[in-house]
Amino acid sequence: MTGELDPGARLLEDSSGLTRALAGQFDGPFFYRYGRPGEL
């Protein structure tokens, strides 16, 4: 999909994948504390 998304959308997609990768490495509390502020 190279060149099909504008840089902003591609960056957002990449960062979303990175967030999921980090969430897989860390346990729930870390992800929910920093990934969903105000939920706890």
mmJSON file of the N, C-alpha and C atoms, coordinates in Angstrom:
{"data_MODEL":{"atom_site":{
"group_PDB":["ATOM","ATOM","ATOM","ATOM","ATOM","ATOM","ATOM","ATOM","ATOM","ATOM","ATOM","ATOM","ATOM","ATOM","ATOM","ATOM","ATOM","ATOM","ATOM","ATOM","ATOM","ATOM","ATOM","ATOM","ATOM","ATOM","ATOM","ATOM","ATOM","ATOM","ATOM","ATOM","ATOM","ATOM","ATOM","ATOM","ATOM","ATOM","ATOM","ATOM","ATOM","ATOM","ATOM","ATOM","ATOM","ATOM","ATOM","ATOM","ATOM","ATOM","ATOM","ATOM","ATOM","ATOM","ATOM","ATOM","ATOM","ATOM","ATOM","ATOM","ATOM","ATOM","ATOM","ATOM","ATOM","ATOM","ATOM","ATOM","ATOM","ATOM","ATOM","ATOM","ATOM","ATOM","ATOM","ATOM","ATOM","ATOM","ATOM","ATOM","ATOM","ATOM","ATOM","ATOM","ATOM","ATOM","ATOM","ATOM","ATOM","ATOM","ATOM","ATOM","ATOM","ATOM","ATOM","ATOM","ATOM","ATOM","ATOM","ATOM","ATOM","ATOM","ATOM","ATOM","ATOM","ATOM","ATOM","ATOM","ATOM","ATOM","ATOM","ATOM","ATOM","ATOM","ATOM","ATOM","ATOM","ATOM","ATOM","ATOM"],
"id":[1,2,3,4,5,6,7,8,9,10,11,12,13,14,15,16,17,18,19,20,21,22,23,24,25,26,27,28,29,30,31,32,33,34,35,36,37,38,39,40,41,42,43,44,45,46,47,48,49,50,51,52,53,54,55,56,57,58,59,60,61,62,63,64,65,66,67,68,69,70,71,72,73,74,75,76,77,78,79,80,81,82,83,84,85,86,87,88,89,90,91,92,93,94,95,96,97,98,99,100,101,102,103,104,105,106,107,108,109,110,111,112,113,114,115,116,117,118,119,120],
"type_symbol":["N","C","C","N","C","C","N","C","C","N","C","C","N","C","C","N","C","C","N","C","C","N","C","C","N","C","C","N","C","C","N","C","C","N","C","C","N","C","C","N","C","C","N","C","C","N","C","C","N","C","C","N","C","C","N","C","C","N","C","C","N","C","C","N","C","C","N","C","C","N","C","C","N","C","C","N","C","C","N","C","C","N","C","C","N","C","C","N","C","C","N","C","C","N","C","C","N","C","C","N","C","C","N","C","C","N","C","C","N","C","C","N","C","C","N","C","C","N","C","C"],
"label_atom_id":["N","CA","C","N","CA","C","N","CA","C","N","CA","C","N","CA","C","N","CA","C","N","CA","C","N","CA","C","N","CA","C","N","CA","C","N","CA","C","N","CA","C","N","CA","C","N","CA","C","N","CA","C","N","CA","C","N","CA","C","N","CA","C","N","CA","C","N","CA","C","N","CA","C","N","CA","C","N","CA","C","N","CA","C","N","CA","C","N","CA","C","N","CA","C","N","CA","C","N","CA","C","N","CA","C","N","CA","C","N","CA","C","N","CA","C","N","CA","C","N","CA","C","N","CA","C","N","CA","C","N","CA","C","N","CA","C","N","CA","C"],
"label_alt_id":[null,null,null,null,null,null,null,null,null,null,null,null,null,null,null,null,null,null,null,null,null,null,null,null,null,null,null,null,null,null,null,null,null,null,null,null,null,null,null,null,null,null,null,null,null,null,null,null,null,null,null,null,null,null,null,null,null,null,null,null,null,null,null,null,null,null,null,null,null,null,null,null,null,null,null,null,null,null,null,null,null,null,null,null,null,null,null,null,null,null,null,null,null,null,null,null,null,null,null,null,null,null,null,null,null,null,null,null,null,null,null,null,null,null,null,null,null,null,null,null],
"label_comp_id":["MET","MET","MET","THR","THR","THR","GLY","GLY","GLY","GLU","GLU","GLU","LEU","LEU","LEU","ASP","ASP","ASP","PRO","PRO","PRO","GLY","GLY","GLY","ALA","ALA","ALA","ARG","ARG","ARG","LEU","LEU","LEU","LEU","LEU","LEU","GLU","GLU","GLU","ASP","ASP","ASP","SER","SER","SER","SER","SER","SER","GLY","GLY","GLY","LEU","LEU","LEU","THR","THR","THR","ARG","ARG","ARG","ALA","ALA","ALA","LEU","LEU","LEU","ALA","ALA","ALA","GLY","GLY","GLY","GLN","GLN","GLN","PHE","PHE","PHE","ASP","ASP","ASP","GLY","GLY","GLY","PRO","PRO","PRO","PHE","PHE","PHE","PHE","PHE","PHE","TYR","TYR","TYR","ARG","ARG","ARG","TYR","TYR","TYR","GLY","GLY","GLY","ARG","ARG","ARG","PRO","PRO","PRO","GLY","GLY","GLY","GLU","GLU","GLU","LEU","LEU","LEU"],
"label_asym_id":["A","A","A","A","A","A","A","A","A","A","A","A","A","A","A","A","A","A","A","A","A","A","A","A","A","A","A","A","A","A","A","A","A","A","A","A","A","A","A","A","A","A","A","A","A","A","A","A","A","A","A","A","A","A","A","A","A","A","A","A","A","A","A","A","A","A","A","A","A","A","A","A","A","A","A","A","A","A","A","A","A","A","A","A","A","A","A","A","A","A","A","A","A","A","A","A","A","A","A","A","A","A","A","A","A","A","A","A","A","A","A","A","A","A","A","A","A","A","A","A"],
"label_entity_id":["1","1","1","1","1","1","1","1","1","1","1","1","1","1","1","1","1","1","1","1","1","1","1","1","1","1","1","1","1","1","1","1","1","1","1","1","1","1","1","1","1","1","1","1","1","1","1","1","1","1","1","1","1","1","1","1","1","1","1","1","1","1","1","1","1","1","1","1","1","1","1","1","1","1","1","1","1","1","1","1","1","1","1","1","1","1","1","1","1","1","1","1","1","1","1","1","1","1","1","1","1","1","1","1","1","1","1","1","1","1","1","1","1","1","1","1","1","1","1","1"],
"label_seq_id":[1,1,1,2,2,2,3,3,3,4,4,4,5,5,5,6,6,6,7,7,7,8,8,8,9,9,9,10,10,10,11,11,11,12,12,12,13,13,13,14,14,14,15,15,15,16,16,16,17,17,17,18,18,18,19,19,19,20,20,20,21,21,21,22,22,22,23,23,23,24,24,24,25,25,25,26,26,26,27,27,27,28,28,28,29,29,29,30,30,30,31,31,31,32,32,32,33,33,33,34,34,34,35,35,35,36,36,36,37,37,37,38,38,38,39,39,39,40,40,40],
"pdbx_PDB_ins_code":[null,null,null,null,null,null,null,null,null,null,null,null,null,null,null,null,null,null,null,null,null,null,null,null,null,null,null,null,null,null,null,null,null,null,null,null,null,null,null,null,null,null,null,null,null,null,null,null,null,null,null,null,null,null,null,null,null,null,null,null,null,null,null,null,null,null,null,null,null,null,null,null,null,null,null,null,null,null,null,null,null,null,null,null,null,null,null,null,null,null,null,null,null,null,null,null,null,null,null,null,null,null,null,null,null,null,null,null,null,null,null,null,null,null,null,null,null,null,null,null],
"Cartn_x":[0.837,0.0,0.867,2.101,2.985,2.518,2.445,2.068,0.561,-0.225,-1.681,-2.238,-1.553,-2.001,-1.127,-1.717,-0.921,-0.054,1.059,1.999,1.311,0.358,-0.327,-1.087,-1.832,-2.627,-1.71,-0.623,0.319,0.98,1.348,1.968,0.996,-0.263,-1.277,-1.433,-1.436,-1.586,-0.383,0.822,2.03,2.05,1.68,1.688,0.645,-0.47,-1.502,-0.965,-0.244,0.357,1.399,2.163,3.181,2.523,1.415,0.689,0.23,-0.295,-0.748,0.428,1.577,2.758,3.217,3.221,3.614,2.616,1.338,0.301,0.488,0.993,1.239,2.417,3.393,4.566,4.254,3.516,3.185,1.837,1.597,0.305,-0.748,-1.986,-3.132,-2.972,-2.584,-2.527,-1.723,-0.58,0.253,-0.486,-1.058,-1.744,-2.951,-3.738,-4.964,-4.659,-3.555,-3.234,-2.807,-1.966,-1.424,-2.175,-2.812,-3.515,-4.93,-5.537,-6.917,-7.026,-6.414,-6.434,-7.854,-8.134,-9.452,-10.434,-10.054,-10.976,-10.932,-9.783,-9.659,-10.036],
"Cartn_y":[-1.213,0.0,1.257,1.126,2.287,3.301,4.561,5.623,5.828,4.96,5.099,5.985,5.997,6.833,8.071,9.173,10.377,10.177,10.919,10.715,10.735,11.638,11.727,10.459,9.946,8.738,7.542,7.49,6.378,6.408,7.606,7.74,7.3,7.679,7.301,5.788,5.162,3.711,3.018,3.523,2.924,3.062,4.247,4.461,3.584,3.336,2.463,1.045,0.593,-0.739,-0.808,0.275,0.306,0.237,0.95,0.923,-0.487,-1.187,-2.56,-3.463,-3.237,-4.054,-3.838,-2.579,-2.276,-2.864,-2.779,-3.33,-4.834,-5.484,-6.916,-7.223,-6.312,-6.542,-6.237,-5.159,-4.775,-5.36,-5.446,-5.957,-4.856,-5.249,-4.353,-3.01,-3.0,-1.739,-0.658,-1.027,-0.038,0.528,-0.38,0.048,0.916,0.489,1.23,2.561,2.618,3.872,4.933,4.53,5.51,5.528,4.411,4.338,4.883,4.826,5.301,6.157,7.324,8.182,8.587,8.592,9.008,7.857,6.679,5.539,4.896,5.004,4.371,5.367],
"Cartn_z":[0.0,0.0,0.0,-0.433,-0.436,-1.466,-1.053,-1.971,-2.081,-1.466,-1.577,-0.463,0.662,1.778,1.864,2.277,2.483,3.722,3.843,4.968,6.329,6.522,7.813,8.141,7.168,7.397,7.612,6.845,6.979,8.354,8.804,10.121,11.202,11.059,12.037,12.07,10.9,10.824,11.461,11.17,11.729,13.248,13.749,15.196,15.87,15.187,15.742,15.876,14.859,14.915,16.017,16.188,17.237,18.605,18.775,20.043,20.371,19.352,19.579,19.917,19.28,19.557,20.999,21.441,22.818,23.798,23.454,24.322,24.474,23.439,23.517,24.421,24.486,25.326,26.787,27.008,28.376,28.77,30.037,30.497,30.449,30.623,30.534,31.235,32.512,33.263,32.556,31.995,31.304,30.099,29.307,28.086,28.415,29.385,29.685,30.361,31.1,31.781,30.771,29.793,28.854,27.526,27.178,25.903,25.989,27.188,27.35,28.609,28.625,29.818,30.192,31.488,31.954,32.083,31.602,31.681,33.063,33.736,35.05,36.143],
"occupancy":[1.0,1.0,1.0,1.0,1.0,1.0,1.0,1.0,1.0,1.0,1.0,1.0,1.0,1.0,1.0,1.0,1.0,1.0,1.0,1.0,1.0,1.0,1.0,1.0,1.0,1.0,1.0,1.0,1.0,1.0,1.0,1.0,1.0,1.0,1.0,1.0,1.0,1.0,1.0,1.0,1.0,1.0,1.0,1.0,1.0,1.0,1.0,1.0,1.0,1.0,1.0,1.0,1.0,1.0,1.0,1.0,1.0,1.0,1.0,1.0,1.0,1.0,1.0,1.0,1.0,1.0,1.0,1.0,1.0,1.0,1.0,1.0,1.0,1.0,1.0,1.0,1.0,1.0,1.0,1.0,1.0,1.0,1.0,1.0,1.0,1.0,1.0,1.0,1.0,1.0,1.0,1.0,1.0,1.0,1.0,1.0,1.0,1.0,1.0,1.0,1.0,1.0,1.0,1.0,1.0,1.0,1.0,1.0,1.0,1.0,1.0,1.0,1.0,1.0,1.0,1.0,1.0,1.0,1.0,1.0],
"B_iso_or_equiv":[0.0,0.0,0.0,0.0,0.0,0.0,0.0,0.0,0.0,0.0,0.0,0.0,0.0,0.0,0.0,0.0,0.0,0.0,0.0,0.0,0.0,0.0,0.0,0.0,0.0,0.0,0.0,0.0,0.0,0.0,0.0,0.0,0.0,0.0,0.0,0.0,0.0,0.0,0.0,0.0,0.0,0.0,0.0,0.0,0.0,0.0,0.0,0.0,0.0,0.0,0.0,0.0,0.0,0.0,0.0,0.0,0.0,0.0,0.0,0.0,0.0,0.0,0.0,0.0,0.0,0.0,0.0,0.0,0.0,0.0,0.0,0.0,0.0,0.0,0.0,0.0,0.0,0.0,0.0,0.0,0.0,0.0,0.0,0.0,0.0,0.0,0.0,0.0,0.0,0.0,0.0,0.0,0.0,0.0,0.0,0.0,0.0,0.0,0.0,0.0,0.0,0.0,0.0,0.0,0.0,0.0,0.0,0.0,0.0,0.0,0.0,0.0,0.0,0.0,0.0,0.0,0.0,0.0,0.0,0.0],
"pdbx_formal_charge":[null,null,null,null,null,null,null,null,null,null,null,null,null,null,null,null,null,null,null,null,null,null,null,null,null,null,null,null,null,null,null,null,null,null,null,null,null,null,null,null,null,null,null,null,null,null,null,null,null,null,null,null,null,null,null,null,null,null,null,null,null,null,null,null,null,null,null,null,null,null,null,null,null,null,null,null,null,null,null,null,null,null,null,null,null,null,null,null,null,null,null,null,null,null,null,null,null,null,null,null,null,null,null,null,null,null,null,null,null,null,null,null,null,null,null,null,null,null,null,null],
"auth_seq_id":[1,1,1,2,2,2,3,3,3,4,4,4,5,5,5,6,6,6,7,7,7,8,8,8,9,9,9,10,10,10,11,11,11,12,12,12,13,13,13,14,14,14,15,15,15,16,16,16,17,17,17,18,18,18,19,19,19,20,20,20,21,21,21,22,22,22,23,23,23,24,24,24,25,25,25,26,26,26,27,27,27,28,28,28,29,29,29,30,30,30,31,31,31,32,32,32,33,33,33,34,34,34,35,35,35,36,36,36,37,37,37,38,38,38,39,39,39,40,40,40],
"auth_comp_id":["MET","MET","MET","THR","THR","THR","GLY","GLY","GLY","GLU","GLU","GLU","LEU","LEU","LEU","ASP","ASP","ASP","PRO","PRO","PRO","GLY","GLY","GLY","ALA","ALA","ALA","ARG","ARG","ARG","LEU","LEU","LEU","LEU","LEU","LEU","GLU","GLU","GLU","ASP","ASP","ASP","SER","SER","SER","SER","SER","SER","GLY","GLY","GLY","LEU","LEU","LEU","THR","THR","THR","ARG","ARG","ARG","ALA","ALA","ALA","LEU","LEU","LEU","ALA","ALA","ALA","GLY","GLY","GLY","GLN","GLN","GLN","PHE","PHE","PHE","ASP","ASP","ASP","GLY","GLY","GLY","PRO","PRO","PRO","PHE","PHE","PHE","PHE","PHE","PHE","TYR","TYR","TYR","ARG","ARG","ARG","TYR","TYR","TYR","GLY","GLY","GLY","ARG","ARG","ARG","PRO","PRO","PRO","GLY","GLY","GLY","GLU","GLU","GLU","LEU","LEU","LEU"],
"auth_asym_id":["A","A","A","A","A","A","A","A","A","A","A","A","A","A","A","A","A","A","A","A","A","A","A","A","A","A","A","A","A","A","A","A","A","A","A","A","A","A","A","A","A","A","A","A","A","A","A","A","A","A","A","A","A","A","A","A","A","A","A","A","A","A","A","A","A","A","A","A","A","A","A","A","A","A","A","A","A","A","A","A","A","A","A","A","A","A","A","A","A","A","A","A","A","A","A","A","A","A","A","A","A","A","A","A","A","A","A","A","A","A","A","A","A","A","A","A","A","A","A","A"],
"auth_atom_id":["N","CA","C","N","CA","C","N","CA","C","N","CA","C","N","CA","C","N","CA","C","N","CA","C","N","CA","C","N","CA","C","N","CA","C","N","CA","C","N","CA","C","N","CA","C","N","CA","C","N","CA","C","N","CA","C","N","CA","C","N","CA","C","N","CA","C","N","CA","C","N","CA","C","N","CA","C","N","CA","C","N","CA","C","N","CA","C","N","CA","C","N","CA","C","N","CA","C","N","CA","C","N","CA","C","N","CA","C","N","CA","C","N","CA","C","N","CA","C","N","CA","C","N","CA","C","N","CA","C","N","CA","C","N","CA","C","N","CA","C"],
"pdbx_PDB_model_num":[1,1,1,1,1,1,1,1,1,1,1,1,1,1,1,1,1,1,1,1,1,1,1,1,1,1,1,1,1,1,1,1,1,1,1,1,1,1,1,1,1,1,1,1,1,1,1,1,1,1,1,1,1,1,1,1,1,1,1,1,1,1,1,1,1,1,1,1,1,1,1,1,1,1,1,1,1,1,1,1,1,1,1,1,1,1,1,1,1,1,1,1,1,1,1,1,1,1,1,1,1,1,1,1,1,1,1,1,1,1,1,1,1,1,1,1,1,1,1,1]
}}}
